[in-house]
Amino acid sequence: MASITIRNLDDGLKTRLRIRAATHNRSMEDEARDILRNALNAEAVVSPLLGDSVHELFAPLGGFDLPPIEREPMREPPGFDT
């Protein structure tokens, strides 16, 4: 089993952890372990891609096609020989 040390824990947070542990009749270490286990075992919420979100938002309004953009050939890059 691995172990970690948490430094610079806010006094208020430590107090709340102590109270929560006492409420559940366990040690602060066991309470912290349970909090971490529950947080990391929860299903991760996968945020959708921006394009998919925009499409889903505006799809009920109907679609439209943008006209193609006329493009010119690329210009030669400037020279730095002077």
Backbone torsions as a table, in degrees:
resi	resn	phi	psi	omega
1	MET	NA	140.0	178.7
2	ALA	-90.3	162.0	176.4
3	SER	-136.6	153.8	177.5
4	ILE	-131.7	157.5	174.6
5	THR	-119.7	131.8	179.0
6	ILE	-109.1	115.6	-179.1
7	ARG	-100.0	161.9	175.3
8	ASN	56.3	41.3	177.3
9	LEU	-78.0	129.2	-179.8
10	ASP	-57.3	136.6	-178.9
11	ASP	-58.3	-40.3	179.2
12	GLY	-63.5	-39.5	179.2
13	LEU	-66.7	-40.7	178.6
14	LYS	-63.7	-40.8	178.5
15	THR	-62.5	-44.6	179.0
16	ARG	-63.6	-38.1	177.4
17	LEU	-64.7	-42.4	179.4
18	ARG	-61.7	-44.0	179.6
19	ILE	-65.6	-43.0	179.9
20	ARG	-64.2	-40.0	178.2
21	ALA	-64.0	-42.5	179.3
22	ALA	-64.1	-37.8	178.2
23	THR	-61.5	-35.5	-179.1
24	HIS	-94.7	8.6	178.8
25	ASN	56.0	47.5	175.9
26	ARG	-145.6	172.5	-178.7
27	SER	-74.8	162.7	177.0
28	MET	-61.8	-39.1	179.8
29	GLU	-62.9	-44.5	179.4
30	ASP	-66.6	-38.0	178.5
31	GLU	-65.1	-44.3	178.8
32	ALA	-62.3	-40.4	178.3
33	ARG	-61.9	-42.5	179.7
34	ASP	-66.2	-40.9	178.6
35	ILE	-61.8	-46.7	178.8
36	LEU	-62.6	-44.0	-179.3
37	ARG	-60.3	-46.7	-179.2
38	ASN	-65.1	-40.8	-178.9
39	ALA	-66.0	-40.5	-176.0
40	LEU	-83.5	-20.8	177.4
41	ASN	-86.3	-14.3	178.4
42	ALA	-64.9	145.4	180.0
43	GLU	-63.4	132.3	178.7
44	ALA	-70.9	134.5	177.1
45	VAL	-84.5	117.8	-179.1
46	VAL	-91.2	115.8	179.4
47	SER	-77.0	135.6	-178.0
48	PRO	-69.5	161.3	177.0
49	LEU	-67.6	148.5	-177.5
50	LEU	-57.6	-44.8	-179.6
51	GLY	-60.8	-40.8	178.4
52	ASP	-65.7	-39.3	179.0
53	SER	-64.4	-43.0	179.2
54	VAL	-65.3	-43.4	179.3
55	HIS	-60.7	-46.0	-179.7
56	GLU	-62.5	-36.0	-179.2
57	LEU	-68.5	-41.2	-173.5
58	PHE	-101.0	-7.9	-179.3
59	ALA	-58.4	-40.2	179.3
60	PRO	-63.5	-19.1	-179.1
61	LEU	-83.9	-6.1	-178.1
62	GLY	98.2	157.5	-178.1
63	GLY	-101.4	168.7	173.5
64	PHE	-152.7	155.5	180.0
65	ASP	-109.4	133.2	175.1
66	LEU	-82.3	143.8	177.7
67	PRO	-68.3	149.8	178.7
68	PRO	-65.2	147.9	180.0
69	ILE	-92.9	125.5	177.0
70	GLU	-72.8	129.2	-178.5
71	ARG	-118.5	147.0	176.0
72	GLU	-96.8	158.8	176.2
73	PRO	-61.9	152.6	179.6
74	MET	-64.7	142.0	177.2
75	ARG	-80.7	159.6	175.2
76	GLU	-69.9	139.9	178.2
77	PRO	-66.6	150.3	-179.9
78	PRO	-65.0	148.5	177.2
79	GLY	-91.8	151.5	-179.9
80	PHE	-114.8	26.2	-178.5
81	ASP	-97.8	84.7	175.4
82	THR	-134.5	NA	NA
